[in-house]
């Protein structure tokens, strides 16, 4: 065997340094936060929503429970690996990073769309002349059933998206 090949075989494999592993941990944590935060950012009331943005939001929403658990598991494994030779501050950083990763793991299992777009369960009504929070220029969705009329301000519907109501004796769900 040649000397260079023998030297390569005899030479122990170089370990990966601690700094790149810490950087990898930060990247994993940021990716975990992003997969939960991006759908919240893309689907917001009164913000233009595109078909692509909705598609990305639902894709991230579908995969986030699995990926955030994998991220937390990876950070736990990385912390165990780096813990042995670490100083108090690096151990603290690893602990904080792992604890923060639990937040997106929890949030990925919540329906934050429901938090943003909570239906109006018991709408309250006022006559048009008595409604002080509606300007003449405000857009509304209106319905007239059996001689009874109701109007739903777009400004309110943009936050709630859904209102359950009974107009003219007919139950209805108005959406925006």
Secondary structure, DSSP 8 states (H G I E B T S, - for coil): --HHHHHHHHS------HHHHHHHHHHHHHHHHHHHHHHHHHS-TTS---HHHHHHHHHHHHHHHHHHHHHHHHHHHHHHHHHTT--HHHHHHHHHHHHHHHHHHHHTTS-HHHHHS--BSS-----TTT-TT--TT--EEEEEETTEEEEEEHHHHHHH-EEEEEETTEEEEEE-
